[in-house]
């Protein structure tokens, strides 16, 4: 006759029901050593890359003086990490039509790309994408939020191996 074990039983049954003499043998055995973990590949050594946002004035794609300092730090970071691919996403506030803001976001992303390429970053390391007004990061109901949504952001697409 098979004995049923309840949750209160001292033996935890997984898959096989043990007879009483097997249970005493199983409890006297040493627990199996955990399987060794496979060696993990070392992570790519990525030096610090500052990915601040670049902000733009209303209805403009011209780079502001404060943006140039940010972009120069991005250039330095990319030069220290050859092989890294970066996506530049252009954004706009919610003022204007969706189509217009999509084109404005594209112009902003290309303006940033142009600056990076002129500073020696290969075009193959960069990609652009316009988000227009579709991905606001800040509140578009207030002028302060709209001003912060007029931006270009950086996304790391791949890291060198």
VOTI-794416 format. One record per atom (N, C-alpha, C, O): residue number from 1; atom name; x, y, z. Coordinates in steps of 0.02 Angstrom, whole numbers, plus 50000, padded with zeros to 5 digits. Layout:
N
R | n | atom | X | Y | Z
R | NUM | CA | X | Y | Z
...
This chain:
161
R | n | atom | X | Y | Z
R | 1 | N | 50042 | 49942 | 50000
R | 1 | CA | 50000 | 50000 | 50000
R | 1 | C | 50044 | 50062 | 50000
R | 1 | O | 50092 | 50067 | 50039
R | 2 | N | 50029 | 50111 | 49955
R | 2 | CA | 50068 | 50172 | 49950
R | 2 | C | 50045 | 50221 | 50004
R | 2 | O | 49986 | 50228 | 50018
R | 3 | N | 50094 | 50254 | 50032
R | 3 | CA | 50079 | 50303 | 50083
R | 3 | C | 50080 | 50372 | 50050
R | 3 | O | 50126 | 50387 | 50012
R | 4 | N | 50031 | 50412 | 50064
R | 4 | CA | 50028 | 50479 | 50037
R | 4 | C | 50059 | 50526 | 50086
R | 4 | O | 50047 | 50522 | 50146
R | 5 | N | 50100 | 50572 | 50061
R | 5 | CA | 50132 | 50621 | 50103
R | 5 | C | 50094 | 50687 | 50096
R | 5 | O | 50073 | 50707 | 50042
R | 6 | N | 50085 | 50719 | 50151
R | 6 | CA | 50052 | 50784 | 50151
R | 6 | C | 50106 | 50838 | 50153
R | 6 | O | 50165 | 50823 | 50159
R | 7 | N | 50083 | 50900 | 50149
R | 7 | CA | 50131 | 50956 | 50152
R | 7 | C | 50167 | 50958 | 50219
R | 7 | O | 50221 | 50987 | 50225
R | 8 | N | 50137 | 50927 | 50270
R | 8 | CA | 50168 | 50928 | 50336
R | 8 | C | 50219 | 50872 | 50344
R | 8 | O | 50255 | 50870 | 50394
R | 9 | N | 50223 | 50827 | 50297
R | 9 | CA | 50270 | 50772 | 50301
R | 9 | C | 50341 | 50798 | 50298
R | 9 | O | 50353 | 50849 | 50264
R | 10 | N | 50388 | 50766 | 50331
R | 10 | CA | 50457 | 50789 | 50330
R | 10 | C | 50494 | 50775 | 50265
R | 10 | O | 50548 | 50802 | 50255
R | 11 | N | 50466 | 50734 | 50221
R | 11 | CA | 50499 | 50716 | 50159
R | 11 | C | 50465 | 50754 | 50102
R | 11 | O | 50404 | 50752 | 50096
R | 12 | N | 50503 | 50786 | 50063
R | 12 | CA | 50474 | 50820 | 50005
R | 12 | C | 50480 | 50773 | 49946
R | 12 | O | 50535 | 50752 | 49928
R | 13 | N | 50424 | 50757 | 49916
R | 13 | CA | 50423 | 50710 | 49861
R | 13 | C | 50418 | 50749 | 49796
R | 13 | O | 50372 | 50789 | 49786
R | 14 | N | 50465 | 50736 | 49752
R | 14 | CA | 50464 | 50768 | 49687
R | 14 | C | 50470 | 50714 | 49635
R | 14 | O | 50525 | 50688 | 49623
R | 15 | N | 50415 | 50697 | 49604
R | 15 | CA | 50416 | 50650 | 49548
R | 15 | C | 50413 | 50577 | 49567
R | 15 | O | 50382 | 50538 | 49530
R | 16 | N | 50442 | 50555 | 49621
R | 16 | CA | 50444 | 50485 | 49639
R | 16 | C | 50421 | 50477 | 49711
R | 16 | O | 50438 | 50517 | 49754
R | 17 | N | 50381 | 50426 | 49722
R | 17 | CA | 50359 | 50411 | 49791
R | 17 | C | 50410 | 50364 | 49821
R | 17 | O | 50426 | 50313 | 49791
R | 18 | N | 50435 | 50381 | 49879
R | 18 | CA | 50485 | 50340 | 49912
R | 18 | C | 50452 | 50293 | 49962
R | 18 | O | 50404 | 50312 | 49996
R | 19 | N | 50478 | 50233 | 49966
R | 19 | CA | 50456 | 50187 | 50019
R | 19 | C | 50492 | 50207 | 50083
R | 19 | O | 50540 | 50245 | 50080
R | 20 | N | 50471 | 50183 | 50138
R | 20 | CA | 50498 | 50204 | 50202
R | 20 | C | 50573 | 50190 | 50208
R | 20 | O | 50610 | 50232 | 50233
R | 21 | N | 50597 | 50132 | 50184
R | 21 | CA | 50668 | 50118 | 50190
R | 21 | C | 50709 | 50162 | 50142
R | 21 | O | 50766 | 50180 | 50157
R | 22 | N | 50681 | 50180 | 50082
R | 22 | CA | 50715 | 50225 | 50036
R | 22 | C | 50719 | 50296 | 50065
R | 22 | O | 50767 | 50333 | 50053
R | 23 | N | 50668 | 50314 | 50102
R | 23 | CA | 50666 | 50381 | 50131
R | 23 | C | 50722 | 50389 | 50182
R | 23 | O | 50754 | 50441 | 50186
R | 24 | N | 50733 | 50336 | 50222
R | 24 | CA | 50786 | 50342 | 50271
R | 24 | C | 50855 | 50345 | 50237
R | 24 | O | 50899 | 50379 | 50262
R | 25 | N | 50864 | 50309 | 50182
R | 25 | CA | 50927 | 50311 | 50145
R | 25 | C | 50937 | 50380 | 50112
R | 25 | O | 50992 | 50408 | 50113
R | 26 | N | 50883 | 50407 | 50085
R | 26 | CA | 50888 | 50472 | 50051
R | 26 | C | 50906 | 50527 | 50100
R | 26 | O | 50943 | 50573 | 50084
R | 27 | N | 50879 | 50523 | 50160
R | 27 | CA | 50893 | 50576 | 50209
R | 27 | C | 50963 | 50571 | 50236
R | 27 | O | 50989 | 50621 | 50261
R | 28 | N | 50994 | 50511 | 50233
R | 28 | CA | 51062 | 50505 | 50260
R | 28 | C | 51115 | 50524 | 50208
R | 28 | O | 51173 | 50533 | 50226
R | 29 | N | 51096 | 50531 | 50145
R | 29 | CA | 51145 | 50549 | 50093
R | 29 | C | 51161 | 50623 | 50097
R | 29 | O | 51121 | 50664 | 50119
R | 30 | N | 51222 | 50638 | 50075
R | 30 | CA | 51243 | 50708 | 50071
R | 30 | C | 51205 | 50741 | 50013
R | 30 | O | 51195 | 50709 | 49961
R | 31 | N | 51185 | 50803 | 50021
R | 31 | CA | 51152 | 50836 | 49965
R | 31 | C | 51201 | 50845 | 49908
R | 31 | O | 51261 | 50856 | 49918
R | 32 | N | 51176 | 50840 | 49848
R | 32 | CA | 51218 | 50847 | 49789
R | 32 | C | 51244 | 50918 | 49785
R | 32 | O | 51209 | 50966 | 49800
R | 33 | N | 51306 | 50923 | 49764
R | 33 | CA | 51336 | 50990 | 49756
R | 33 | C | 51302 | 51025 | 49698
R | 33 | O | 51286 | 50993 | 49647
R | 34 | N | 51291 | 51090 | 49704
R | 34 | CA | 51259 | 51125 | 49647
R | 34 | C | 51304 | 51122 | 49586
R | 34 | O | 51366 | 51122 | 49591
R | 35 | N | 51273 | 51120 | 49528
R | 35 | CA | 51310 | 51118 | 49466
R | 35 | C | 51351 | 51182 | 49458
R | 35 | O | 51327 | 51236 | 49474
R | 36 | N | 51412 | 51176 | 49435
R | 36 | CA | 51452 | 51237 | 49426
R | 36 | C | 51420 | 51282 | 49373
R | 36 | O | 51393 | 51259 | 49323
R | 37 | N | 51424 | 51346 | 49386
R | 37 | CA | 51397 | 51395 | 49339
R | 37 | C | 51445 | 51402 | 49280
R | 37 | O | 51506 | 51402 | 49289
R | 38 | N | 51417 | 51407 | 49220
R | 38 | CA | 51461 | 51416 | 49162
R | 38 | C | 51496 | 51483 | 49167
R | 38 | O | 51469 | 51532 | 49192
R | 39 | N | 51557 | 51484 | 49143
R | 39 | CA | 51595 | 51546 | 49145
R | 39 | C | 51561 | 51597 | 49099
R | 39 | O | 51544 | 51583 | 49042
R | 40 | N | 51551 | 51657 | 49126
R | 40 | CA | 51520 | 51709 | 49087
R | 40 | C | 51573 | 51746 | 49047
R | 40 | O | 51629 | 51757 | 49070
R | 41 | N | 51554 | 51765 | 48987
R | 41 | CA | 51600 | 51804 | 48946
R | 41 | C | 51609 | 51872 | 48979
R | 41 | O | 51561 | 51902 | 49003
R | 42 | N | 51670 | 51896 | 48981
R | 42 | CA | 51680 | 51962 | 49012
R | 42 | C | 51642 | 52015 | 48974
R | 42 | O | 51639 | 52015 | 48913
R | 43 | N | 51612 | 52061 | 49012
R | 43 | CA | 51575 | 52115 | 48981
R | 43 | C | 51624 | 52161 | 48944
R | 43 | O | 51681 | 52170 | 48964
R | 44 | N | 51599 | 52189 | 48890
R | 44 | CA | 51641 | 52235 | 48852
R | 44 | C | 51658 | 52294 | 48896
R | 44 | O | 51616 | 52320 | 48932
R | 45 | N | 51719 | 52314 | 48893
R | 45 | CA | 51741 | 52370 | 48933
R | 45 | C | 51720 | 52435 | 48899
R | 45 | O | 51752 | 52458 | 48852
R | 46 | N | 51665 | 52463 | 48924
R | 46 | CA | 51640 | 52525 | 48895
R | 46 | C | 51660 | 52581 | 48942
R | 46 | O | 51643 | 52581 | 49001
R | 47 | N | 51694 | 52629 | 48915
R | 47 | CA | 51713 | 52687 | 48955
R | 47 | C | 51651 | 52731 | 48961
R | 47 | O | 51604 | 52725 | 48921
R | 48 | N | 51651 | 52773 | 49010
R | 48 | CA | 51593 | 52815 | 49024
R | 48 | C | 51574 | 52855 | 48962
R | 48 | O | 51616 | 52887 | 48931
R | 49 | N | 51510 | 52854 | 48946
R | 49 | CA | 51484 | 52892 | 48891
R | 49 | C | 51425 | 52933 | 48917
R | 49 | O | 51374 | 52905 | 48936
R | 50 | N | 51433 | 52998 | 48917
R | 50 | CA | 51382 | 53043 | 48943
R | 50 | C | 51329 | 53052 | 48889
R | 50 | O | 51343 | 53076 | 48834
R | 51 | N | 51267 | 53033 | 48904
R | 51 | CA | 51214 | 53036 | 48855
R | 51 | C | 51160 | 53087 | 48876
R | 51 | O | 51101 | 53069 | 48882
R | 52 | N | 51181 | 53148 | 48888
R | 52 | CA | 51133 | 53201 | 48904
R | 52 | C | 51091 | 53217 | 48843
R | 52 | O | 51110 | 53202 | 48787
R | 53 | N | 51034 | 53248 | 48855
R | 53 | CA | 50992 | 53271 | 48800
R | 53 | C | 51020 | 53336 | 48773
R | 53 | O | 51053 | 53375 | 48808
R | 54 | N | 51006 | 53348 | 48709
R | 54 | CA | 51022 | 53411 | 48676
R | 54 | C | 50955 | 53447 | 48666
R | 54 | O | 50908 | 53417 | 48639
R | 55 | N | 50950 | 53509 | 48688
R | 55 | CA | 50887 | 53546 | 48683
R | 55 | C | 50890 | 53598 | 48627
R | 55 | O | 50943 | 53624 | 48610
R | 56 | N | 50831 | 53613 | 48601
R | 56 | CA | 50824 | 53660 | 48545
R | 56 | C | 50774 | 53714 | 48563
R | 56 | O | 50732 | 53705 | 48607
R | 57 | N | 50780 | 53770 | 48529
R | 57 | CA | 50731 | 53824 | 48537
R | 57 | C | 50668 | 53807 | 48498
R | 57 | O | 50668 | 53762 | 48455
R | 58 | N | 50615 | 53842 | 48512
R | 58 | CA | 50550 | 53831 | 48480
R | 58 | C | 50557 | 53835 | 48404
R | 58 | O | 50584 | 53883 | 48377
R | 59 | N | 50532 | 53784 | 48370
R | 59 | CA | 50529 | 53781 | 48297
R | 59 | C | 50598 | 53788 | 48264
R | 59 | O | 50602 | 53812 | 48208
R | 60 | N | 50651 | 53766 | 48298
R | 60 | CA | 50719 | 53773 | 48272
R | 60 | C | 50754 | 53706 | 48272
R | 60 | O | 50738 | 53661 | 48311
R | 61 | N | 50803 | 53699 | 48227
R | 61 | CA | 50847 | 53641 | 48228
R | 61 | C | 50920 | 53662 | 48235
R | 61 | O | 50965 | 53621 | 48230
R | 62 | N | 50931 | 53727 | 48248
R | 62 | CA | 50999 | 53752 | 48258
R | 62 | C | 51025 | 53729 | 48326
R | 62 | O | 50988 | 53727 | 48375
R | 63 | N | 51089 | 53711 | 48328
R | 63 | CA | 51119 | 53690 | 48391
R | 63 | C | 51133 | 53750 | 48435
R | 63 | O | 51166 | 53798 | 48412
R | 64 | N | 51110 | 53748 | 48496
R | 64 | CA | 51122 | 53802 | 48543
R | 64 | C | 51192 | 53795 | 48573
R | 64 | O | 51220 | 53740 | 48571
R | 65 | N | 51220 | 53849 | 48601
R | 65 | CA | 51287 | 53844 | 48631
R | 65 | C | 51291 | 53792 | 48686
R | 65 | O | 51342 | 53758 | 48693
R | 66 | N | 51238 | 53784 | 48727
R | 66 | CA | 51240 | 53733 | 48779
R | 66 | C | 51240 | 53663 | 48750
R | 66 | O | 51265 | 53616 | 48782
R | 67 | N | 51213 | 53654 | 48690
R | 67 | CA | 51212 | 53589 | 48658
R | 67 | C | 51282 | 53569 | 48634
R | 67 | O | 51299 | 53509 | 48634
R | 68 | N | 51322 | 53618 | 48615
R | 68 | CA | 51388 | 53602 | 48588
R | 68 | C | 51432 | 53568 | 48641
R | 68 | O | 51470 | 53522 | 48625
R | 69 | N | 51427 | 53591 | 48703
R | 69 | CA | 51466 | 53559 | 48756
R | 69 | C | 51444 | 53487 | 48767
R | 69 | O | 51486 | 53443 | 48778
R | 70 | N | 51379 | 53475 | 48765
R | 70 | CA | 51353 | 53407 | 48772
R | 70 | C | 51378 | 53363 | 48715
R | 70 | O | 51400 | 53307 | 48726
R | 71 | N | 51373 | 53389 | 48654
R | 71 | CA | 51394 | 53350 | 48596
R | 71 | C | 51469 | 53336 | 48595
R | 71 | O | 51490 | 53283 | 48573
R | 72 | N | 51508 | 53383 | 48619
R | 72 | CA | 51580 | 53371 | 48624
R | 72 | C | 51595 | 53314 | 48672
R | 72 | O | 51641 | 53275 | 48660
R | 73 | N | 51558 | 53308 | 48726
R | 73 | CA | 51567 | 53252 | 48773
R | 73 | C | 51546 | 53186 | 48740
R | 73 | O | 51577 | 53134 | 48752
R | 74 | N | 51494 | 53188 | 48700
R | 74 | CA | 51473 | 53128 | 48664
R | 74 | C | 51527 | 53107 | 48614
R | 74 | O | 51543 | 53048 | 48608
R | 75 | N | 51555 | 53155 | 48578
R | 75 | CA | 51610 | 53140 | 48532
R | 75 | C | 51668 | 53107 | 48568
R | 75 | O | 51694 | 53056 | 48545
R | 76 | N | 51687 | 53135 | 48625
R | 76 | CA | 51742 | 53105 | 48664
R | 76 | C | 51725 | 53033 | 48685
R | 76 | O | 51767 | 52989 | 48679
R | 77 | N | 51664 | 53022 | 48708
R | 77 | CA | 51644 | 52955 | 48729
R | 77 | C | 51643 | 52906 | 48671
R | 77 | O | 51664 | 52849 | 48680
R | 78 | N | 51620 | 52927 | 48613
R | 78 | CA | 51619 | 52882 | 48556
R | 78 | C | 51690 | 52867 | 48531
R | 78 | O | 51704 | 52811 | 48509
R | 79 | N | 51734 | 52915 | 48535
R | 79 | CA | 51803 | 52903 | 48514
R | 79 | C | 51839 | 52856 | 48562
R | 79 | O | 51884 | 52819 | 48542
R | 80 | N | 51818 | 52856 | 48626
R | 80 | CA | 51848 | 52810 | 48675
R | 80 | C | 51818 | 52740 | 48669
R | 80 | O | 51845 | 52692 | 48696
R | 81 | N | 51762 | 52734 | 48634
R | 81 | CA | 51727 | 52670 | 48626
R | 81 | C | 51716 | 52655 | 48552
R | 81 | O | 51658 | 52654 | 48529
R | 82 | N | 51769 | 52645 | 48513
R | 82 | CA | 51760 | 52631 | 48442
R | 82 | C | 51718 | 52568 | 48433
R | 82 | O | 51725 | 52519 | 48469
R | 83 | N | 51675 | 52570 | 48385
R | 83 | CA | 51631 | 52513 | 48372
R | 83 | C | 51562 | 52521 | 48403
R | 83 | O | 51517 | 52483 | 48387
R | 84 | N | 51554 | 52568 | 48447
R | 84 | CA | 51488 | 52580 | 48477
R | 84 | C | 51443 | 52614 | 48425
R | 84 | O | 51465 | 52658 | 48389
R | 85 | N | 51381 | 52592 | 48422
R | 85 | CA | 51332 | 52622 | 48377
R | 85 | C | 51281 | 52661 | 48419
R | 85 | O | 51257 | 52637 | 48471
R | 86 | N | 51266 | 52721 | 48396
R | 86 | CA | 51223 | 52766 | 48433
R | 86 | C | 51165 | 52788 | 48388
R | 86 | O | 51175 | 52807 | 48330
R | 87 | N | 51105 | 52786 | 48416
R | 87 | CA | 51046 | 52812 | 48380
R | 87 | C | 51028 | 52880 | 48408
R | 87 | O | 51025 | 52889 | 48469
R | 88 | N | 51017 | 52928 | 48365
R | 88 | CA | 50998 | 52996 | 48384
R | 88 | C | 50924 | 53003 | 48370
R | 88 | O | 50902 | 52997 | 48313
R | 89 | N | 50885 | 53016 | 48422
R | 89 | CA | 50813 | 53023 | 48414
R | 89 | C | 50794 | 53096 | 48421
R | 89 | O | 50808 | 53127 | 48472
R | 90 | N | 50761 | 53123 | 48370
R | 90 | CA | 50739 | 53192 | 48371
R | 90 | C | 50667 | 53197 | 48396
R | 90 | O | 50625 | 53157 | 48375
R | 91 | N | 50654 | 53245 | 48439
R | 91 | CA | 50588 | 53254 | 48469
R | 91 | C | 50565 | 53326 | 48462
R | 91 | O | 50605 | 53371 | 48449
R | 92 | N | 50500 | 53336 | 48469
R | 92 | CA | 50470 | 53402 | 48466
R | 92 | C | 50416 | 53407 | 48520
R | 92 | O | 50392 | 53357 | 48545
R | 93 | N | 50399 | 53469 | 48537
R | 93 | CA | 50343 | 53479 | 48583
R | 93 | C | 50278 | 53468 | 48543
R | 93 | O | 50280 | 53457 | 48483
R | 94 | N | 50221 | 53472 | 48577
R | 94 | CA | 50157 | 53457 | 48546
R | 94 | C | 50127 | 53516 | 48508
R | 94 | O | 50070 | 53511 | 48485
R | 95 | N | 50163 | 53570 | 48501
R | 95 | CA | 50138 | 53627 | 48463
R | 95 | C | 50148 | 53613 | 48389
R | 95 | O | 50201 | 53589 | 48369
R | 96 | N | 50098 | 53627 | 48349
R | 96 | CA | 50102 | 53614 | 48277
R | 96 | C | 50071 | 53547 | 48261
R | 96 | O | 50048 | 53511 | 48305
R | 97 | N | 50070 | 53530 | 48196
R | 97 | CA | 50040 | 53467 | 48175
R | 97 | C | 50088 | 53409 | 48187
R | 97 | O | 50149 | 53419 | 48193
R | 98 | N | 50061 | 53350 | 48190
R | 98 | CA | 50102 | 53290 | 48200
R | 98 | C | 50152 | 53283 | 48142
R | 98 | O | 50210 | 53265 | 48154
R | 99 | N | 50130 | 53296 | 48081
R | 99 | CA | 50174 | 53289 | 48023
R | 99 | C | 50232 | 53339 | 48027
R | 99 | O | 50290 | 53322 | 48014
R | 100 | N | 50215 | 53401 | 48044
R | 100 | CA | 50267 | 53452 | 48048
R | 100 | C | 50318 | 53434 | 48103
R | 100 | O | 50378 | 53440 | 48092
R | 101 | N | 50293 | 53411 | 48160
R | 101 | CA | 50338 | 53394 | 48215
R | 101 | C | 50380 | 53333 | 48200
R | 101 | O | 50437 | 53328 | 48224
R | 102 | N | 50354 | 53287 | 48160
R | 102 | CA | 50394 | 53230 | 48140
R | 102 | C | 50453 | 53253 | 48096
R | 102 | O | 50509 | 53230 | 48103
R | 103 | N | 50439 | 53299 | 48050
R | 103 | CA | 50492 | 53327 | 48007
R | 103 | C | 50541 | 53368 | 48049
R | 103 | O | 50601 | 53365 | 48036
R | 104 | N | 50516 | 53406 | 48097
R | 104 | CA | 50560 | 53445 | 48140
R | 104 | C | 50606 | 53400 | 48181
R | 104 | O | 50665 | 53414 | 48188
R | 105 | N | 50578 | 53346 | 48208
R | 105 | CA | 50619 | 53298 | 48246
R | 105 | C | 50673 | 53267 | 48202
R | 105 | O | 50728 | 53255 | 48224
R | 106 | N | 50656 | 53254 | 48139
R | 106 | CA | 50705 | 53226 | 48092
R | 106 | C | 50760 | 53277 | 48078
R | 106 | O | 50819 | 53258 | 48077
R | 107 | N | 50743 | 53340 | 48068
R | 107 | CA | 50794 | 53391 | 48057
R | 107 | C | 50840 | 53398 | 48118
R | 107 | O | 50900 | 53407 | 48110
R | 108 | N | 50811 | 53394 | 48177
R | 108 | CA | 50851 | 53399 | 48238
R | 108 | C | 50900 | 53341 | 48244
R | 108 | O | 50959 | 53350 | 48260
R | 109 | N | 50875 | 53281 | 48231
R | 109 | CA | 50919 | 53222 | 48235
R | 109 | C | 50975 | 53226 | 48184
R | 109 | O | 51032 | 53210 | 48199
R | 110 | N | 50959 | 53248 | 48123
R | 110 | CA | 51011 | 53254 | 48071
R | 110 | C | 51061 | 53310 | 48088
R | 110 | O | 51120 | 53303 | 48071
R | 111 | N | 51038 | 53362 | 48119
R | 111 | CA | 51084 | 53417 | 48138
R | 111 | C | 51135 | 53391 | 48189
R | 111 | O | 51195 | 53407 | 48185
R | 112 | N | 51112 | 53351 | 48237
R | 112 | CA | 51157 | 53322 | 48286
R | 112 | C | 51205 | 53273 | 48252
R | 112 | O | 51265 | 53273 | 48266
R | 113 | N | 51178 | 53231 | 48208
R | 113 | CA | 51220 | 53184 | 48171
R | 113 | C | 51274 | 53220 | 48132
R | 113 | O | 51332 | 53200 | 48132
R | 114 | N | 51255 | 53274 | 48098
R | 114 | CA | 51302 | 53313 | 48058
R | 114 | C | 51359 | 53340 | 48102
R | 114 | O | 51417 | 53339 | 48082
R | 115 | N | 51342 | 53364 | 48161
R | 115 | CA | 51393 | 53390 | 48207
R | 115 | C | 51442 | 53334 | 48227
R | 115 | O | 51503 | 53344 | 48226
R | 116 | N | 51416 | 53276 | 48244
R | 116 | CA | 51459 | 53221 | 48266
R | 116 | C | 51504 | 53197 | 48209
R | 116 | O | 51563 | 53183 | 48220
R | 117 | N | 51477 | 53192 | 48148
R | 117 | CA | 51517 | 53171 | 48091
R | 117 | C | 51572 | 53222 | 48076
R | 117 | O | 51628 | 53204 | 48060
R | 118 | N | 51555 | 53286 | 48081
R | 118 | CA | 51606 | 53339 | 48070
R | 118 | C | 51661 | 53337 | 48122
R | 118 | O | 51714 | 53366 | 48111
R | 119 | N | 51649 | 53305 | 48178
R | 119 | CA | 51700 | 53299 | 48231
R | 119 | C | 51735 | 53231 | 48228
R | 119 | O | 51772 | 53214 | 48274
R | 120 | N | 51724 | 53193 | 48174
R | 120 | CA | 51763 | 53132 | 48164
R | 120 | C | 51728 | 53067 | 48181
R | 120 | O | 51760 | 53014 | 48179
R | 121 | N | 51665 | 53069 | 48198
R | 121 | CA | 51628 | 53006 | 48212
R | 121 | C | 51604 | 52978 | 48145
R | 121 | O | 51573 | 53013 | 48106
R | 122 | N | 51619 | 52914 | 48131
R | 122 | CA | 51598 | 52884 | 48067
R | 122 | C | 51522 | 52880 | 48061
R | 122 | O | 51487 | 52866 | 48110
R | 123 | N | 51496 | 52893 | 48002
R | 123 | CA | 51424 | 52889 | 47992
R | 123 | C | 51397 | 52820 | 48006
R | 123 | O | 51339 | 52812 | 48026
R | 124 | N | 51438 | 52769 | 47997
R | 124 | CA | 51416 | 52700 | 48011
R | 124 | C | 51402 | 52689 | 48085
R | 124 | O | 51367 | 52642 | 48103
R | 125 | N | 51429 | 52732 | 48128
R | 125 | CA | 51418 | 52725 | 48200
R | 125 | C | 51355 | 52760 | 48222
R | 125 | O | 51336 | 52756 | 48281
R | 126 | N | 51320 | 52794 | 48176
R | 126 | CA | 51262 | 52834 | 48195
R | 126 | C | 51201 | 52815 | 48154
R | 126 | O | 51206 | 52794 | 48096
R | 127 | N | 51143 | 52823 | 48185
R | 127 | CA | 51079 | 52816 | 48151
R | 127 | C | 51034 | 52870 | 48179
R | 127 | O | 51042 | 52892 | 48236
R | 128 | N | 50986 | 52892 | 48139
R | 128 | CA | 50939 | 52943 | 48162
R | 128 | C | 50868 | 52917 | 48158
R | 128 | O | 50852 | 52874 | 48117
R | 129 | N | 50826 | 52944 | 48201
R | 129 | CA | 50755 | 52926 | 48202
R | 129 | C | 50717 | 52986 | 48229
R | 129 | O | 50737 | 53016 | 48279
R | 130 | N | 50663 | 53003 | 48197
R | 130 | CA | 50620 | 53057 | 48222
R | 130 | C | 50561 | 53027 | 48260
R | 130 | O | 50527 | 52982 | 48235
R | 131 | N | 50550 | 53053 | 48319
R | 131 | CA | 50492 | 53033 | 48359
R | 131 | C | 50439 | 53088 | 48357
R | 131 | O | 50383 | 53078 | 48379
R | 132 | N | 50457 | 53147 | 48329
R | 132 | CA | 50410 | 53203 | 48327
R | 132 | C | 50384 | 53218 | 48397
R | 132 | O | 50423 | 53225 | 48444
R | 133 | N | 50319 | 53224 | 48402
R | 133 | CA | 50287 | 53239 | 48467
R | 133 | C | 50260 | 53176 | 48501
R | 133 | O | 50228 | 53181 | 48553
R | 134 | N | 50274 | 53117 | 48472
R | 134 | CA | 50244 | 53055 | 48495
R | 134 | C | 50272 | 53027 | 48560
R | 134 | O | 50240 | 52986 | 48592
R | 135 | N | 50330 | 53048 | 48581
R | 135 | CA | 50361 | 53021 | 48642
R | 135 | C | 50382 | 53078 | 48689
R | 135 | O | 50441 | 53087 | 48702
R | 136 | N | 50333 | 53115 | 48714
R | 136 | CA | 50352 | 53169 | 48760
R | 136 | C | 50381 | 53140 | 48825
R | 136 | O | 50355 | 53092 | 48852
R | 137 | N | 50433 | 53169 | 48847
R | 137 | CA | 50464 | 53148 | 48910
R | 137 | C | 50441 | 53194 | 48966
R | 137 | O | 50445 | 53176 | 49025
R | 138 | N | 50418 | 53252 | 48948
R | 138 | CA | 50398 | 53302 | 48997
R | 138 | C | 50326 | 53325 | 48981
R | 138 | O | 50300 | 53310 | 48928
R | 139 | N | 50296 | 53359 | 49028
R | 139 | CA | 50227 | 53382 | 49022
R | 139 | C | 50219 | 53434 | 48967
R | 139 | O | 50248 | 53488 | 48971
R | 140 | N | 50180 | 53417 | 48916
R | 140 | CA | 50170 | 53463 | 48860
R | 140 | C | 50117 | 53516 | 48874
R | 140 | O | 50104 | 53558 | 48831
R | 141 | N | 50086 | 53514 | 48932
R | 141 | CA | 50035 | 53565 | 48948
R | 141 | C | 50066 | 53628 | 48977
R | 141 | O | 50032 | 53680 | 48981
R | 142 | N | 50128 | 53625 | 48997
R | 142 | CA | 50163 | 53683 | 49025
R | 142 | C | 50222 | 53702 | 48980
R | 142 | O | 50253 | 53659 | 48950
R | 143 | N | 50235 | 53767 | 48975
R | 143 | CA | 50290 | 53789 | 48932
R | 143 | C | 50357 | 53759 | 48951
R | 143 | O | 50397 | 53741 | 48908
R | 144 | N | 50370 | 53752 | 49016
R | 144 | CA | 50433 | 53722 | 49038
R | 144 | C | 50441 | 53651 | 49011
R | 144 | O | 50494 | 53632 | 48988
R | 145 | N | 50387 | 53612 | 49014
R | 145 | CA | 50389 | 53544 | 48988
R | 145 | C | 50396 | 53542 | 48913
R | 145 | O | 50435 | 53502 | 48886
R | 146 | N | 50360 | 53586 | 48878
R | 146 | CA | 50366 | 53589 | 48805
R | 146 | C | 50438 | 53607 | 48785
R | 146 | O | 50464 | 53578 | 48737
R | 147 | N | 50469 | 53654 | 48821
R | 147 | CA | 50538 | 53672 | 48805
R | 147 | C | 50585 | 53613 | 48813
R | 147 | O | 50631 | 53604 | 48774
R | 148 | N | 50573 | 53572 | 48864
R | 148 | CA | 50616 | 53513 | 48876
R | 148 | C | 50602 | 53457 | 48825
R | 148 | O | 50646 | 53416 | 48812
R | 149 | N | 50543 | 53456 | 48796
R | 149 | CA | 50527 | 53406 | 48745
R | 149 | C | 50557 | 53422 | 48677
R | 149 | O | 50559 | 53379 | 48633
R | 150 | N | 50581 | 53482 | 48667
R | 150 | CA | 50616 | 53501 | 48605
R | 150 | C | 50688 | 53478 | 48612
R | 150 | O | 50732 | 53517 | 48631
R | 151 | N | 50700 | 53415 | 48595
R | 151 | CA | 50764 | 53385 | 48613
R | 151 | C | 50786 | 53333 | 48563
R | 151 | O | 50747 | 53311 | 48519
R | 152 | N | 50848 | 53314 | 48570
R | 152 | CA | 50875 | 53254 | 48537
R | 152 | C | 50903 | 53210 | 48593
R | 152 | O | 50936 | 53235 | 48638
R | 153 | N | 50888 | 53146 | 48589
R | 153 | CA | 50912 | 53098 | 48638
R | 153 | C | 50958 | 53048 | 48604
R | 153 | O | 50954 | 53038 | 48543
R | 154 | N | 51000 | 53017 | 48644
R | 154 | CA | 51046 | 52966 | 48619
R | 154 | C | 51027 | 52899 | 48648
R | 154 | O | 51012 | 52893 | 48707
R | 155 | N | 51027 | 52848 | 48605
R | 155 | CA | 51014 | 52779 | 48626
R | 155 | C | 51071 | 52736 | 48600
R | 155 | O | 51088 | 52738 | 48541
R | 156 | N | 51101 | 52697 | 48645
R | 156 | CA | 51155 | 52653 | 48623
R | 156 | C | 51123 | 52592 | 48589
R | 156 | O | 51087 | 52554 | 48620
R | 157 | N | 51138 | 52585 | 48524
R | 157 | CA | 51111 | 52528 | 48486
R | 157 | C | 51154 | 52466 | 48494
R | 157 | O | 51127 | 52410 | 48496
R | 158 | N | 51219 | 52474 | 48498
R | 158 | CA | 51262 | 52416 | 48509
R | 158 | C | 51328 | 52438 | 48540
R | 158 | O | 51350 | 52495 | 48532
R | 159 | N | 51356 | 52392 | 48577
R | 159 | CA | 51419 | 52404 | 48613
R | 159 | C | 51471 | 52359 | 48582
R | 159 | O | 51456 | 52301 | 48565
R | 160 | N | 51532 | 52383 | 48573
R | 160 | CA | 51584 | 52341 | 48543
R | 160 | C | 51598 | 52280 | 48586
R | 160 | O | 51595 | 52282 | 48647
R | 161 | N | 51615 | 52225 | 48553
R | 161 | CA | 51629 | 52163 | 48589
R | 161 | C | 51702 | 52152 | 48595
R | 161 | O | 51724 | 52103 | 48625
